[in-house]
Amino acid sequence: MKRIAIERENVIWIGRSGPQSSSQLFLTSPFYSAVRELCRGLLFVVAILWLTDAEAESNTESAQGYKVSGFIEVHELQPPKDGISGRDWKQSHRTEFEVQAGGSFWRIVARYGPEHYSVYAGDGTNVYSYLVQEQTIREGGFSANPATVVPGKVPVDSTWYIMLPWLAYCSTDFLDSQKALESVHLPAPWAIGLGDPLAVAFECKVETNDSAPYLVRDVQFFRSTELLEQLLAGEDITVGGQDISSRERYRLEGAKLLKDPSGLSEPEGELIVSAWDKLGSFLIPSDMMLKRYLPQIADTNRTLITQFRVVATNIIAEPLLGNLPKPDRALFVADFRLQNREFGIRQLMYPTGHESAWLSTNDPVLLAMFNTAVEAAVNKKHFSRTSVLIAVLTVIVLPAVFWIRQNRCQQSRIVTSK
């Protein structure tokens, strides 16, 4: 038995330096190899699941929206009452707002009183808005709820109470479309761009946060000499997809003074974010200030005249808006999407019913209204030409005919008398 055992040990020792321990025998056994391969497989599965979960979490955060509630305070520099003492700041307005955003769709409500507010919404192509003032609503009437639809991504038909929340929380989609430009063309938030051509003569330098959702941290508004030249030449300016007319010539009286390049070196307004709140992986502005200065003329110093403070009091996660919210009331709409400048058609006016969806530009009803307006404008133009022709005939031809007739009658009398 001993000899056989030795022979068996000699067989085991072939190619090895000496006898192996039990642990070494286990490590070389088929069972250990199977367990090792199983563990490797489990580790691979765990790694895949972890990566998938991380990607899903990232996608969830990128698809996450947010809801911001807060207020805007406006302080204006008041002249001294006695004409001697220093000037004081006075709060002139305070407006509460509520924003839902996070993608191409966004919605802003600005409240001026219990039953007095504006609603603005965008879908990445157009901006839709309406005003509610309950005390003036007539039962069954449309007149108290005026609404507007403008093409583009920017609410150019609004001022600070909408423009500031939009710029702070809803402008990412628009700014993404402007990345290739050195400066961004935006209307001044303290004016209404759709009605004031001077409000759109600005080129802006914009700095955004370097993490999602890439909201603004600093915006400077510089008066543009080139855009002022366009306005003075009678040309329209396009802002965010909407053409701003230069027809209001009385608003351009001071444009020649503003053209002085020495007065354009400093921003006429600047929005600076001073505080941020963290919402998951998002950074959302919670406190910011827009300072507005008097336009510089020549080498005069800048004078701060208005301060707009935007404060977010509540920031929460919210599902993305998947579609455009329907108005909850009847409206009378001024629609600027379908235009014909040749015939002077800049907008269409029409009523909508309670909780009716906004009309698209392909809607047969809207297209029929536009075609009818064009046809009426064509007929009016032809009628005007006919009227001019008739006037020319009346003023020139008829007197000539009358003179010829009188001359013939006179000649007839002469012949008769002979």
C-alpha positions as CSV (number, residue, x, y, z in Angstrom):
1,M,0.0,0.0,0.0
2,K,2.8,2.4,0.8
3,R,4.5,1.8,-2.5
4,I,1.3,2.4,-4.4
5,A,0.8,5.6,-2.5
6,I,4.2,6.7,-3.4
7,E,3.6,6.0,-7.0
8,R,0.4,8.0,-6.8
9,E,2.2,10.8,-5.2
10,N,4.9,10.6,-7.9
11,V,2.2,10.9,-10.4
12,I,0.7,13.9,-8.7
13,W,4.2,15.5,-8.5
14,I,4.8,15.5,-12.2
15,G,5.7,19.0,-13.3
16,R,5.5,20.5,-9.8
17,S,8.1,21.5,-7.3
18,G,6.6,19.5,-4.5
19,P,3.5,18.2,-2.8
20,Q,0.4,20.6,-2.9
21,S,-1.7,21.7,0.1
22,S,-5.5,21.1,0.3
23,S,-6.2,24.8,-0.6
24,Q,-4.1,24.6,-3.7
25,L,-5.9,21.4,-4.7
26,F,-9.3,23.3,-4.3
27,L,-8.1,26.2,-6.4
28,T,-7.3,23.8,-9.2
29,S,-10.5,21.8,-9.0
30,P,-13.3,22.0,-11.6
31,F,-15.7,23.1,-8.9
32,Y,-13.7,26.2,-8.1
33,S,-13.4,27.1,-11.8
34,A,-17.2,26.8,-12.1
35,V,-17.8,29.1,-9.1
36,R,-15.3,31.6,-10.4
37,E,-17.0,31.8,-13.7
38,L,-20.3,32.2,-12.0
39,C,-19.1,35.1,-9.9
40,R,-17.6,36.8,-12.9
41,G,-20.9,36.5,-14.7
42,L,-22.8,38.0,-11.6
43,L,-20.3,40.9,-11.4
44,F,-20.9,41.6,-15.1
45,V,-24.7,41.5,-14.7
46,V,-24.4,43.9,-11.6
47,A,-22.2,46.3,-13.6
48,I,-24.7,46.3,-16.5
49,L,-27.6,46.9,-14.2
50,W,-25.8,49.7,-12.4
51,L,-25.0,51.5,-15.7
52,T,-28.5,51.0,-17.0
53,D,-29.9,52.4,-13.7
54,A,-27.5,55.4,-13.9
55,E,-28.5,56.1,-17.5
56,A,-32.2,55.8,-16.7
57,E,-31.7,58.2,-13.8
58,S,-29.9,60.6,-16.1
59,N,-32.7,60.3,-18.7
60,T,-35.3,60.8,-16.0
61,E,-33.6,64.0,-14.8
62,S,-33.1,65.3,-18.3
63,A,-36.8,64.7,-18.9
64,Q,-37.8,66.3,-15.6
65,G,-39.5,69.6,-15.5
66,Y,-39.7,72.1,-12.7
67,K,-42.3,74.5,-11.2
68,V,-41.2,77.9,-9.8
69,S,-43.3,80.3,-7.7
70,G,-42.2,83.7,-6.6
71,F,-42.5,87.4,-7.0
72,I,-41.0,90.4,-8.8
73,E,-40.5,93.7,-7.1
74,V,-39.8,96.9,-9.1
75,H,-38.0,99.8,-7.5
76,E,-37.7,103.2,-9.3
77,L,-35.5,106.1,-8.5
78,Q,-37.8,109.0,-7.5
79,P,-36.9,112.7,-7.8
80,P,-36.6,114.6,-4.5
81,K,-39.9,116.1,-3.4
82,D,-38.2,119.3,-2.2
83,G,-35.9,119.6,-5.2
84,I,-32.9,119.7,-2.8
85,S,-32.4,116.4,-0.9
86,G,-31.1,113.2,-2.5
87,R,-33.3,110.9,-4.6
88,D,-34.9,107.9,-3.0
89,W,-35.8,104.4,-4.2
90,K,-39.5,103.6,-4.2
91,Q,-41.3,100.3,-4.8
92,S,-43.7,100.9,-7.7
93,H,-44.9,97.4,-8.5
94,R,-45.0,93.9,-7.0
95,T,-46.2,90.9,-9.1
96,E,-46.4,87.2,-8.2
97,F,-45.6,84.7,-10.9
98,E,-45.7,80.9,-11.4
99,V,-43.6,79.1,-14.0
100,Q,-43.8,75.5,-15.4
101,A,-40.9,74.7,-17.7
102,G,-38.1,72.2,-18.5
103,G,-38.4,71.6,-22.2
104,S,-39.8,73.2,-25.4
105,F,-43.2,73.7,-23.7
106,W,-43.5,76.4,-20.9
107,R,-46.2,78.3,-19.1
108,I,-46.1,81.5,-17.1
109,V,-48.9,83.1,-15.0
110,A,-48.3,86.7,-13.8
111,R,-50.8,87.8,-11.1
112,Y,-51.7,91.5,-10.6
113,G,-54.7,90.9,-8.3
114,P,-57.1,88.3,-7.1
115,E,-59.0,88.1,-10.4
116,H,-56.5,89.9,-12.6
117,Y,-53.7,87.9,-14.3
118,S,-51.9,87.1,-17.6
119,V,-51.2,83.6,-18.9
120,Y,-48.4,83.0,-21.4
121,A,-47.4,79.7,-22.9
122,G,-44.9,78.5,-25.6
123,D,-44.6,75.3,-27.6
124,G,-41.2,76.0,-29.2
125,T,-42.8,77.5,-32.3
126,N,-45.3,80.1,-31.2
127,V,-46.2,82.1,-28.0
128,Y,-49.8,82.1,-26.9
129,S,-51.2,84.5,-24.3
130,Y,-54.4,85.9,-22.8
131,L,-55.4,88.4,-20.1
132,V,-58.1,87.7,-17.5
133,Q,-59.8,90.6,-15.7
134,E,-63.0,89.1,-14.2
135,Q,-64.7,92.3,-13.2
136,T,-65.0,93.4,-16.8
137,I,-66.3,90.1,-18.3
138,R,-69.7,90.2,-19.8
139,E,-71.7,87.0,-19.8
140,G,-71.4,85.3,-23.1
141,G,-69.1,88.0,-24.4
142,F,-65.5,87.8,-25.8
143,S,-64.4,91.4,-25.2
144,A,-62.9,91.0,-21.7
145,N,-60.4,88.2,-22.5
146,P,-58.0,89.6,-25.2
147,A,-55.5,87.1,-26.5
148,T,-52.4,87.1,-28.7
149,V,-50.5,84.6,-30.8
150,V,-47.1,85.5,-32.0
151,P,-44.6,83.3,-34.0
152,G,-41.3,82.4,-32.4
153,K,-40.0,81.4,-29.0
154,V,-39.8,84.8,-27.3
155,P,-42.8,86.6,-25.7
156,V,-42.2,89.9,-27.5
157,D,-45.7,91.1,-26.8
158,S,-45.0,91.3,-23.0
159,T,-42.9,93.3,-20.6
160,W,-41.0,92.6,-17.3
161,Y,-43.8,90.7,-15.5
162,I,-43.5,87.9,-18.2
163,M,-40.1,88.6,-19.8
164,L,-38.1,88.2,-16.6
165,P,-39.6,84.8,-15.6
166,W,-39.2,83.7,-19.2
167,L,-35.6,84.8,-19.4
168,A,-34.7,83.2,-16.0
169,Y,-36.5,79.9,-16.4
170,C,-37.8,79.3,-19.9
171,S,-35.2,80.6,-22.3
172,T,-33.0,77.5,-22.7
173,D,-34.7,76.3,-25.9
174,F,-34.3,79.8,-27.5
175,L,-30.7,80.2,-26.4
176,D,-29.8,76.8,-27.8
177,S,-31.0,78.0,-31.2
178,Q,-28.7,81.0,-30.9
179,K,-25.4,79.2,-29.9
180,A,-23.8,79.9,-33.3
181,L,-24.2,83.7,-32.9
182,E,-21.7,86.0,-31.1
183,S,-24.5,87.9,-29.5
184,V,-28.2,87.2,-28.9
185,H,-31.0,89.5,-30.2
186,L,-33.6,90.0,-27.4
187,P,-36.1,92.8,-26.6
188,A,-35.5,94.8,-23.5
189,P,-37.5,93.3,-20.6
190,W,-38.6,96.7,-19.3
191,A,-40.5,97.5,-22.5
192,I,-43.0,95.8,-24.9
193,G,-41.1,94.8,-28.0
194,L,-44.1,94.3,-30.2
195,G,-45.3,97.9,-29.8
196,D,-42.0,99.7,-29.2
197,P,-39.4,99.4,-32.0
198,L,-36.7,100.9,-29.8
199,A,-37.2,98.1,-27.3
200,V,-35.8,95.5,-29.8
201,A,-32.7,97.5,-30.8
202,F,-30.5,95.4,-28.5
203,E,-27.7,92.9,-28.8
204,C,-27.2,90.8,-25.7
205,K,-24.3,89.0,-24.2
206,V,-25.6,85.9,-22.4
207,E,-23.8,83.6,-19.9
208,T,-25.6,80.4,-18.9
209,N,-24.9,77.9,-16.2
210,D,-22.7,75.0,-17.2
211,S,-25.0,72.3,-15.8
212,A,-28.6,71.3,-16.7
213,P,-31.0,72.9,-17.4
214,Y,-28.4,75.5,-18.5
215,L,-30.3,78.6,-17.3
216,V,-29.0,82.1,-17.6
217,R,-26.6,83.6,-14.9
218,D,-25.8,86.9,-16.6
219,V,-27.4,88.9,-19.4
220,Q,-26.2,92.3,-20.6
221,F,-28.3,94.5,-22.9
222,F,-26.3,96.7,-25.3
223,R,-28.0,99.2,-27.6
224,S,-27.1,98.2,-31.3
225,T,-26.1,100.9,-33.7
226,E,-26.8,98.6,-36.6
227,L,-30.4,97.9,-35.5
228,L,-31.0,101.6,-34.9
229,E,-29.9,102.2,-38.5
230,Q,-32.5,99.6,-39.7
231,L,-35.2,101.3,-37.7
232,L,-34.4,104.7,-39.0
233,A,-34.4,103.4,-42.5
234,G,-37.9,102.1,-42.0
235,E,-36.9,98.4,-42.0
236,D,-38.6,95.9,-39.7
237,I,-36.5,93.9,-37.2
238,T,-37.1,90.2,-36.5
239,V,-36.9,89.1,-32.9
240,G,-37.4,85.4,-32.0
241,G,-39.4,84.8,-35.2
242,Q,-41.7,87.9,-35.0
243,D,-41.2,90.9,-37.2
244,I,-41.3,94.1,-35.2
245,S,-42.6,97.1,-37.2
246,S,-40.8,100.4,-37.4
247,R,-44.0,102.2,-38.4
248,E,-44.4,104.0,-35.0
249,R,-42.1,106.8,-36.2
250,Y,-42.9,109.0,-33.2
251,R,-41.0,106.4,-31.0
252,L,-37.9,106.9,-33.1
253,E,-37.4,110.6,-32.4
254,G,-34.5,110.0,-30.0
255,A,-32.9,107.2,-32.1
256,K,-30.4,109.6,-33.7
257,L,-29.0,110.6,-30.4
258,L,-28.7,106.9,-29.3
259,K,-26.7,106.1,-32.4
260,D,-23.6,107.8,-31.0
261,P,-21.1,104.8,-30.6
262,S,-19.5,106.4,-27.5
263,G,-22.8,105.9,-25.6
264,L,-23.0,102.2,-26.5
265,S,-20.0,100.9,-24.7
266,E,-21.8,100.1,-21.5
267,P,-24.9,97.9,-21.1
268,E,-28.2,99.7,-20.8
269,G,-29.4,96.8,-18.6
270,E,-27.9,93.8,-16.9
271,L,-29.5,90.7,-15.3
272,I,-27.4,89.0,-12.7
273,V,-28.3,85.8,-10.8
274,S,-27.1,86.0,-7.2
275,A,-28.4,82.7,-5.7
276,W,-29.3,79.2,-6.9
277,D,-31.3,76.3,-5.5
278,K,-30.5,72.7,-6.1
279,L,-33.3,70.5,-7.5
280,G,-31.9,67.0,-7.9
281,S,-29.1,67.6,-10.4
282,F,-30.6,70.9,-11.6
283,L,-29.5,74.3,-10.5
284,I,-32.4,76.8,-10.5
285,P,-32.0,80.6,-10.0
286,S,-33.7,81.7,-6.7
287,D,-32.7,85.3,-6.6
288,M,-31.7,87.7,-9.3
289,M,-31.6,91.4,-10.1
290,L,-32.1,93.4,-13.4
291,K,-30.7,96.9,-13.3
292,R,-31.8,99.4,-16.0
293,Y,-29.8,102.5,-16.8
294,L,-30.7,105.6,-18.7
295,P,-29.4,105.5,-22.3
296,Q,-25.9,107.0,-22.6
297,I,-25.5,110.0,-24.9
298,A,-22.0,110.9,-25.8
299,D,-19.7,110.6,-22.7
300,T,-22.4,111.0,-20.0
301,N,-22.2,108.7,-17.0
302,R,-24.7,105.8,-16.7
303,T,-27.6,106.6,-14.3
304,L,-29.4,103.7,-12.6
305,I,-33.1,104.4,-12.8
306,T,-34.9,101.0,-12.2
307,Q,-34.2,97.8,-10.3
308,F,-36.2,94.6,-10.9
309,R,-35.7,91.9,-8.3
310,V,-36.9,88.4,-9.0
311,V,-37.2,86.0,-6.1
312,A,-38.3,82.3,-6.2
313,T,-40.1,81.3,-3.0
314,N,-40.9,77.7,-4.0
315,I,-39.1,75.4,-6.5
316,I,-40.4,71.8,-7.0
317,A,-40.0,69.0,-9.5
318,E,-42.8,68.8,-12.0
319,P,-43.5,66.5,-15.0
320,L,-42.7,68.1,-18.4
321,L,-45.6,69.8,-20.2
322,G,-46.4,67.4,-23.0
323,N,-48.7,69.8,-24.8
324,L,-50.0,73.3,-24.9
325,P,-52.5,74.0,-22.1
326,K,-56.0,75.0,-23.4
327,P,-57.4,78.3,-22.3
328,D,-60.1,77.9,-19.6
329,R,-62.3,80.7,-21.0
330,A,-63.6,82.3,-24.2
331,L,-61.1,84.6,-26.0
332,F,-60.8,87.2,-28.7
333,V,-57.5,86.6,-30.4
334,A,-55.1,88.8,-32.3
335,D,-53.1,86.3,-34.4
336,F,-49.8,87.5,-35.9
337,R,-48.7,84.3,-37.6
338,L,-50.3,84.7,-41.0
339,Q,-49.4,88.0,-42.6
340,N,-49.3,89.7,-46.0
341,R,-47.2,92.9,-45.9
342,E,-48.1,93.8,-49.5
343,F,-51.7,94.2,-48.6
344,G,-51.1,95.5,-45.1
345,I,-52.4,92.3,-43.3
346,R,-50.4,92.0,-40.1
347,Q,-52.8,90.1,-37.9
348,L,-56.1,88.2,-37.9
349,M,-58.8,88.8,-35.3
350,Y,-61.2,86.1,-34.3
351,P,-63.1,84.8,-31.2
352,T,-62.8,81.3,-29.7
353,G,-65.2,79.4,-27.5
354,H,-64.7,78.3,-23.9
355,E,-61.8,75.8,-23.5
356,S,-61.2,75.7,-27.3
357,A,-57.8,74.6,-28.4
358,W,-55.5,77.2,-30.0
359,L,-55.8,77.2,-33.8
360,S,-52.8,76.0,-35.8
361,T,-51.7,77.7,-39.0
362,N,-53.0,74.7,-41.0
363,D,-56.5,75.0,-39.5
364,P,-59.0,75.4,-42.3
365,V,-60.9,78.0,-40.3
366,L,-57.8,80.2,-39.9
367,L,-56.7,79.7,-43.5
368,A,-60.2,80.7,-44.7
369,M,-60.1,83.8,-42.6
370,F,-56.7,84.7,-44.0
371,N,-57.8,84.1,-47.6
372,T,-60.9,86.2,-47.1
373,A,-58.8,89.0,-45.6
374,V,-56.4,88.9,-48.6
375,E,-59.3,88.9,-51.1
376,A,-60.9,91.9,-49.3
377,A,-57.6,93.7,-49.4
378,V,-57.2,93.0,-53.2
379,N,-60.7,94.2,-53.9
380,K,-60.1,97.3,-51.8
381,K,-56.9,98.0,-53.7
382,H,-58.7,97.5,-57.0
383,F,-61.6,99.7,-55.8
384,S,-59.0,102.4,-54.8
385,R,-57.5,102.3,-58.3
386,T,-60.9,102.6,-59.9
387,S,-61.7,105.5,-57.6
388,V,-58.5,107.2,-58.6
389,L,-59.3,106.6,-62.3
390,I,-62.8,108.0,-61.9
391,A,-61.4,111.0,-60.1
392,V,-58.9,111.6,-62.8
393,L,-61.6,111.4,-65.5
394,T,-63.8,113.7,-63.5
395,V,-61.1,116.4,-63.0
396,I,-59.5,116.3,-66.4
397,V,-61.6,114.6,-69.0
398,L,-65.1,116.0,-68.1
399,P,-63.9,119.7,-68.2
400,A,-62.3,119.0,-71.6
401,V,-65.5,117.4,-72.9
402,F,-67.5,120.3,-71.5
403,W,-65.1,122.8,-73.2
404,I,-65.3,121.0,-76.6
405,R,-69.1,121.0,-76.4
406,Q,-69.3,124.6,-75.5
407,N,-66.9,125.5,-78.4
408,R,-69.1,123.5,-80.9
409,C,-72.2,125.3,-79.7
410,Q,-70.5,128.6,-80.1
411,Q,-69.4,127.8,-83.6
412,S,-72.9,126.6,-84.5
413,R,-74.3,130.0,-83.3
414,I,-71.8,131.8,-85.5
415,V,-72.8,129.8,-88.5
416,T,-76.5,130.3,-87.8
417,S,-76.1,134.1,-87.5
418,K,-74.4,134.2,-90.9
